[in-house]
Amino acid sequence: MKAWEKNIRRVVPYTPGEQPKEKNIIKLNTNENPYPPSPKVLAAKTELEQLRLYPDPAASDLVKEIAGYHNLNDNQVFVGVGSDDVLAMSFLTFFNSEKPIYFPDITYSFYDVWADLFKIPYETKALDDDFKLVAEDYYEENGGVIFPNPNAPTGLVVDIDFICDILEHNQDVVVIVDEAYIDFGGQSALSLIDRYENLLVVRTFSKSRSMAGIRIGYAMGNPALIKALNDVKYSYNSYTMNYPSIVLGVESIKDDIYFKETVAKVVATREWFEKELTRLGFTCLPSASNFVFASHGSVPAKVIFEQAKEAGIFVRYFDKPRINNFLRISIGTDEEMKQFVCFLEQLLNK
Ligand SMILES: *Cc1c(COP(=O)(O)O)cnc(C)c1O
């Protein structure tokens, strides 16, 4: 190894789901929304000559719109380039003790990557045999707690009492609830931010708002937490939110009717699809998200994953202990899900 190589930060990066280039595939592997963004977003006027200027470093128009939507003050909202950016920034800002942070063993696989990148010690806490979080595992003294609700890739949700329990036992550290999928089911922890000043709730435009491509995420919490995030952001890169994102993000929030309709369509399709999977011999974990986590009684998940790919249908498979016989299937349009069910019928009848 050359001397300079010794000073390189070595990390094992997060592996995102495939973004295949082929047309005419059915893409159910990265939890994108099958419906387009709101017509208001599609019709929005962005004056591209504005790109000459730096964007508003505070992204105030977007912060204001999000805050208004959730009945919060502007100083309770932080926006970033997707919730991945918001979460990474939160790890950097809030997880600075010598003690390990806690998160579930089966969860969003970016958490351990950020912990390694920022040299934050961590311990994972095993989900129980039904893939549920165990509150008592998070009682011991730690450096911070993070979990998604609903969890990914299981799709399982915990209730408000569970979150209160975690917060009651973790008043000396920041607790982050990653609500990437909360619009599809379950109760948000947002109502608790006034009661618990150490609670940060993180959301994204990528799933329920059909805007994965624009990269908008946000955090909500006590003004002291939001200020800390902004201080770190301004010490790193002041202009994270570009001008078109700010304009289009505002338009999305303004169209609440479309948003709710789209979410309801995805939920209805999910309910139909879960019944179909059960009919075909799958076991599905009860999903509160825009994907289903399912395992077949006799055909290995890996075989289905590979065969589906051959047939132009992309789903997600994780070759990891305990979940290597499960498929995570994002909810597409009714037509896409019908085609997937047809494919499964053929495969399973062979
Ligand atoms: C998709 C996802 C994110 C990241 O979403 P962004 O596109 O970066 O906003 C964060 N957390 C979980 C649990 C997710 O599934």
Ligand as a Chemical Component Dictionary entry (heavy atoms), coordinates in Angstrom:
data_LIG
# 
_chem_comp.id                   LIG 
_chem_comp.type                 NON-POLYMER 
_chem_comp.pdbx_formal_charge   0 
_chem_comp.three_letter_code    LIG 
# 
loop_
_chem_comp_atom.comp_id 
_chem_comp_atom.atom_id 
_chem_comp_atom.alt_atom_id 
_chem_comp_atom.type_symbol 
_chem_comp_atom.charge 
_chem_comp_atom.model_Cartn_x 
_chem_comp_atom.model_Cartn_y 
_chem_comp_atom.model_Cartn_z 
_chem_comp_atom.pdbx_ordinal 
LIG C1 C1 C 0 -36.537 5.665  0.493  1  
LIG C2 C2 C 0 -36.099 5.813  1.908  2  
LIG C3 C3 C 0 -35.342 6.915  2.325  3  
LIG C4 C4 C 0 -34.709 7.883  1.370  4  
LIG O1 O1 O 0 -35.498 8.587  0.598  5  
LIG P1 P1 P 0 -34.976 9.835  -0.243 6  
LIG O2 O2 O 0 -35.300 9.477  -1.650 7  
LIG O3 O3 O 0 -33.516 10.030 -0.017 8  
LIG O4 O4 O 0 -35.788 10.948 0.278  9  
LIG C5 C5 C 0 -35.070 7.052  3.663  10 
LIG N1 N1 N 0 -35.470 6.155  4.561  11 
LIG C6 C6 C 0 -36.158 5.059  4.198  12 
LIG C7 C7 C 0 -36.560 4.072  5.232  13 
LIG C8 C8 C 0 -36.474 4.860  2.859  14 
LIG O5 O5 O 0 -37.104 3.742  2.486  15 
# 
loop_
_chem_comp_bond.comp_id 
_chem_comp_bond.atom_id_1 
_chem_comp_bond.atom_id_2 
_chem_comp_bond.value_order 
_chem_comp_bond.pdbx_ordinal 
LIG C1 C2 SING 1  
LIG C2 C3 SING 2  
LIG C2 C8 DOUB 3  
LIG C3 C4 SING 4  
LIG C3 C5 DOUB 5  
LIG C4 O1 SING 6  
LIG O1 P1 SING 7  
LIG P1 O2 DOUB 8  
LIG P1 O3 SING 9  
LIG P1 O4 SING 10 
LIG C5 N1 SING 11 
LIG N1 C6 DOUB 12 
LIG C6 C7 SING 13 
LIG C6 C8 SING 14 
LIG C8 O5 SING 15 
# 
